[in-house]
Amino acid sequence: MNRFSVNLLTSLLLCTGLSLAHAENENANFITKQDAIERLNNVLFRTSSEKSKSSTAILEKALSGLHQLSESGLSNLSATITTTESLLTDIQCESNCKSAEAIITEINRGFNRDAGTAIVLLPSELDQGTNIDLINDLIEPNCDEAQSNTCSTALSQVTQLWHLVGAIRSVADQLNKQAREASRAHLDSLDKQWRSYKDDTIKLWPQEVFLSSVVHRPRDSGFSAPPNYKVLFLRPSVGFSYLSDGSPDFQPTLNVDLLGTYWWKYKDNKAQKGRGISASLIWDGDSTAYGLTYHHSPRWSMSIATSEENDLVLSVSAQLGYWLLKR
């Protein structure tokens, strides 16, 4: 085979290959309705994020994309474009600006999307916005069972619209980040205070837990901080007491707080050393004295009382609840 024949054959093979490649590219632009729906479902349930970009950059990109969609034939986007322009102006504002809460509310009211139903909410001239069913409103009318170029175009528009709505909603998430972090810090603070309320203050017997819960009134809504006090009621402890008429003078006694309170302050979400006072009785197995008890700590208490014969009783008691109810 001479050189001319070889060159001719090579040229023919190259042309054939280019023609086949061109045909494949043309066919790639034609998809069926079922293909379009399957590809759309893959898009709907794919997680995307715009968190690395600023709110201004996100809105500028979204605005550019909305203009492209409008120019490509997707109708009824004028209100969406206007709202996005307004949001961009509010974000870039330097004085007399809308609050972040107002911008978040506007975004939540005008932009939403639901992967389960393939529906997006866009702003409209009416306050309630307009719902667009991506499959029934955009895919179905532009696709049939045969391969269609308009179906491919519709899928591209729907995909872009879905991502644009998600990007605009991510702006609300960014604006809400500071409030979200503050809320998380507040809840963490409350959790630490409640743990300290339970672990670092005086231990309560069941009847005291009930009475304290009746006395304490939490907030009507939201999360409440723990109280800085506990109610003491019929609280037993073991005492070692001096009885002025006793024989011997020092005896073990049963000490009972009839009614009182124990209080403290919180510092760095931790209950500080508290103190308490209560009306109490002291029983030595024979007679009963009534008086006051000062709670120096969750473990120890000191009491002074007088009996019916005006005999003096001084007592130091160990709080049984501290050891028996400690967890």
C-alpha positions in Angstrom: 0.0 0.0 0.0 1.5 3.3 -1.0 1.8 6.4 1.1 -1.3 8.1 -0.6 -3.5 5.2 0.3 -2.4 5.1 3.9 -3.1 8.8 4.3 -6.5 8.5 2.7 -7.5 5.6 5.0 -6.3 7.5 8.1 -8.3 10.6 7.1 -11.4 8.4 6.6 -11.0 6.8 10.0 -10.5 10.1 11.7 -13.6 11.7 10.1 -15.7 8.6 11.1 -14.5 8.9 14.7 -15.3 12.6 14.8 -18.8 12.0 13.4 -19.5 9.3 16.0 -18.2 11.5 18.8 -20.5 14.3 17.6 -23.4 12.0 17.4 -22.8 10.8 21.0 -22.6 14.4 22.2 -25.9 15.2 20.5 -27.6 12.2 22.0 -26.2 13.1 25.5 -28.4 16.3 25.3 -31.6 14.2 24.8 -33.0 12.5 27.9 -36.4 10.9 28.6 -38.8 12.0 31.3 -37.9 9.0 33.5 -34.2 9.9 33.2 -35.0 13.5 34.1 -37.0 12.5 37.2 -34.2 10.1 38.4 -31.5 12.7 38.0 -33.7 15.3 39.8 -34.2 12.9 42.7 -30.4 12.5 43.0 -30.1 16.3 43.2 -32.9 16.8 45.7 -31.4 14.5 48.3 -27.8 15.5 47.8 -26.4 17.7 50.6 -24.8 20.9 49.5 -23.3 23.8 51.5 -22.6 27.5 50.9 -21.2 28.1 54.4 -17.7 28.9 53.2 -19.0 31.9 51.3 -20.1 35.3 52.7 -23.8 36.2 52.7 -23.1 38.9 50.1 -21.3 36.5 47.8 -24.1 33.9 48.1 -26.8 36.4 47.2 -24.8 38.0 44.4 -24.3 34.5 42.9 -28.0 33.6 43.4 -29.1 36.9 41.8 -26.9 36.2 38.8 -28.4 32.7 38.5 -32.0 33.9 38.7 -31.3 36.3 35.9 -29.9 33.5 33.8 -32.9 31.4 34.5 -35.2 34.2 33.6 -33.3 34.8 30.3 -33.4 31.1 29.5 -37.2 31.1 29.5 -38.2 30.3 33.1 -41.1 32.6 33.8 -42.6 34.3 36.9 -39.2 35.0 38.5 -39.6 38.8 38.6 -40.8 38.9 42.2 -38.1 36.4 43.2 -35.4 38.6 41.6 -36.8 41.7 43.3 -36.8 40.1 46.7 -33.3 38.8 46.3 -32.1 42.3 45.3 -33.8 43.6 48.4 -32.1 41.0 50.5 -28.7 41.9 49.0 -29.3 45.6 49.8 -30.3 44.8 53.4 -27.1 42.6 53.8 -24.9 45.3 52.5 -26.6 48.0 54.5 -24.4 50.1 56.8 -26.9 52.4 58.6 -30.6 52.3 59.5 -30.5 48.6 58.5 -33.0 45.8 59.0 -32.3 43.5 61.9 -30.9 40.0 61.2 -34.2 38.7 62.6 -36.2 40.6 60.1 -34.0 39.4 57.2 -34.3 35.8 58.4 -38.0 36.1 58.6 -38.2 37.5 55.1 -36.1 34.6 53.7 -38.1 32.0 55.6 -41.3 33.5 54.4 -40.2 33.8 50.7 -37.8 30.9 50.1 -38.3 27.2 51.0 -37.8 23.8 49.4 -38.9 20.3 50.2 -37.0 17.3 48.8 -39.8 14.9 49.7 -42.4 16.6 47.5 -39.9 18.3 45.1 -41.7 21.7 45.7 -40.0 25.0 46.1 -41.5 28.2 47.5 -40.6 31.5 45.8 -41.7 35.0 46.6 -44.6 36.4 44.6 -46.7 39.6 44.5 -48.8 38.0 47.2 -47.6 37.7 50.7 -48.0 33.9 50.9 -45.6 33.3 48.0 -46.0 30.7 45.2 -45.3 27.0 45.2 -43.6 25.4 42.2 -43.8 21.7 41.8 -40.6 20.9 40.0 -41.8 17.6 38.5 -45.4 18.4 37.7 -44.9 22.1 36.7 -41.5 22.0 35.0 -40.4 18.4 34.2 -43.7 16.9 33.0 -44.7 19.6 30.5 -41.3 19.6 28.9 -40.6 15.9 28.8 -42.3 12.9 27.2 -41.4 9.2 26.9 -39.4 10.0 23.8 -36.0 11.6 24.0 -36.3 15.3 24.1 -33.9 18.3 24.1 -36.5 20.4 26.0 -36.5 17.8 28.8 -32.7 18.3 29.2 -33.1 22.0 29.3 -36.0 21.7 31.9 -33.9 19.5 34.1 -31.0 22.0 34.0 -33.3 24.8 34.9 -34.9 22.8 37.8 -31.6 21.8 39.2 -30.3 25.3 39.1 -33.5 26.7 40.7 -33.2 24.1 43.5 -29.6 25.0 44.3 -30.4 28.7 44.2 -33.2 28.4 46.7 -30.9 26.4 49.0 -28.2 28.9 48.7 -30.5 31.8 49.7 -31.8 29.8 52.6 -28.2 29.3 53.8 -27.9 33.0 54.2 -30.6 32.8 56.9 -28.6 30.0 58.5 -25.5 32.2 58.5 -27.3 35.2 60.0 -28.8 33.0 62.7 -25.5 31.5 63.6 -24.7 34.0 66.4 -28.1 33.6 68.0 -27.8 29.9 67.6 -24.4 29.8 69.3 -25.8 32.1 72.1 -28.7 29.8 72.6 -26.4 26.7 72.7 -24.2 28.5 75.3 -27.2 29.4 77.3 -28.5 25.8 77.3 -25.0 24.6 78.3 -25.0 27.1 81.1 -28.4 25.9 82.4 -27.3 22.3 82.2 -24.2 23.0 84.3 -26.3 24.9 86.8 -28.9 22.1 87.1 -26.1 19.5 87.6 -24.5 21.7 90.3 -28.0 22.2 91.9 -28.2 18.4 92.2 -24.7 17.5 93.1 -23.1 20.5 94.9 -25.9 21.6 97.3 -27.7 20.1 100.2 -29.4 16.7 99.4 -33.1 16.5 99.6 -35.4 13.8 101.0 -38.4 12.8 98.9 -40.8 15.0 100.8 -38.5 18.0 100.4 -38.2 17.3 96.6 -41.9 17.4 96.4 -42.3 20.6 98.4 -39.4 22.4 96.6 -41.1 21.6 93.2 -44.3 23.0 94.5 -42.7 26.2 95.7 -40.5 26.8 92.6 -42.3 28.3 89.7 -40.4 27.8 86.4 -40.9 30.1 83.4 -44.1 29.8 81.4 -42.1 29.1 78.3 -38.6 28.2 77.3 -35.9 26.7 79.6 -35.7 27.7 83.2 -32.6 28.1 85.4 -32.6 26.1 88.6 -33.6 27.9 91.8 -30.9 29.1 94.2 -32.6 27.6 97.2 -34.1 24.4 98.5 -37.0 23.9 101.0 -36.2 21.9 104.1 -39.1 19.9 105.5 -39.1 17.1 108.2 -35.5 16.6 107.6 -33.8 14.0 109.8 -30.1 14.1 111.0 -28.0 12.5 113.7 -26.8 14.9 116.4 -24.3 14.9 119.2 -25.8 17.3 121.7 -25.1 19.0 125.0 -28.0 18.9 127.4 -27.8 21.2 130.3 -30.0 18.8 132.5 -28.7 15.6 130.9 -26.9 12.8 132.5 -24.5 12.5 130.9 -24.2 16.0 129.5 -23.4 14.9 126.0 -25.7 12.5 124.2 -26.6 11.3 120.7 -29.9 12.8 119.5 -32.3 12.8 116.7 -32.5 16.2 115.1 -35.3 17.1 112.7 -35.6 20.3 110.6 -39.3 21.1 110.7 -39.3 23.8 108.1 -36.6 25.9 106.6 -34.6 26.8 103.6 -31.1 26.4 102.2 -29.7 29.0 99.7 -26.6 29.8 97.7 -25.3 31.8 94.8 -24.1 30.6 91.4 -20.7 31.6 90.1 -19.4 30.3 86.7 -22.5 28.0 86.6 -21.5 26.3 89.8 -23.3 26.6 93.1 -21.1 28.2 95.7 -21.0 27.4 99.4 -24.5 27.8 100.8 -26.1 28.2 104.2 -29.5 27.5 105.6 -31.7 28.0 108.6 -34.7 26.1 109.9 -37.1 25.6 112.8 -36.1 22.3 114.3 -36.6 19.9 117.2 -34.1 17.8 119.1 -35.1 14.5 120.7 -32.8 12.7 123.1 -35.1 9.6 123.6 -36.8 11.1 126.6 -37.6 14.8 126.0 -38.0 17.1 123.1 -36.4 20.6 122.6 -37.4 23.1 120.0 -35.2 25.7 118.5 -33.3 26.9 115.4 -30.7 25.1 113.2 -28.0 26.8 111.2 -26.8 24.7 108.2 -23.2 25.6 107.7 -22.7 23.2 104.8 -24.5 20.3 103.1 -22.8 18.0 105.6 -23.0 19.6 109.0 -25.4 21.7 111.0 -25.5 23.4 114.4 -28.6 23.8 116.5 -29.7 25.6 119.7 -32.9 24.7 121.4 -34.8 24.8 124.7 -37.0 22.1 126.2 -40.3 22.6 128.0 -38.4 23.0 131.3 -36.3 25.7 129.6 -33.2 23.5 129.6 -30.6 24.5 127.0 -29.6 22.1 124.2 -26.6 22.7 121.9 -26.2 20.3 119.1 -23.9 19.5 116.1 -25.5 17.2 113.6 -24.4 15.2 110.5 -26.8 15.4 107.6 -27.8 11.8 106.8 -29.0 12.8 103.4 -25.5 13.9 102.3 -24.3 10.3 102.5 -27.4 8.3 102.0 -28.7 10.3 99.0 -25.4 11.0 97.4 -25.0 9.6 93.8 
